[in-house]
Amino acid sequence: VYDLKVADTAAVVRVAYQVKQHDGVSDETGIQQLVDRMSHDTEFDRAFFVTTAPAVSAAAEALASQHEIEILTERHLVHWILSSGLAGLRDEGGAP
């Protein structure tokens, strides 16, 4: 099961995301879910495991590397949000 499946209309790059809200260290469970889904749905060009945890386990890193899955931890996620301009998007009520 993936959390988000993204493709543009020209289908230039198809990306699968598995997103988890974790504290501490994310283990390989979420990455394995992504691997399992992608083994049945071969249309993806890239995959990302995104976690709010500050780190992932060595087993998670090894599994992701084996399947060419990019990992974004808390630090990477915050940097991406801030650098993409998403941090400045707010509705009129001031909520993100």
Buried (B, 14 or more C-beta within 10 A) or exposed (E): EBBEEEBEEEEEEBBBBBBBEBEEBBBBBBBBBBBEBBEEEEEBEEBBBBBBBEBBBEEBBEBBEEBEBBBBBBEBBEEEBEEEEEEEEEEEEEEE
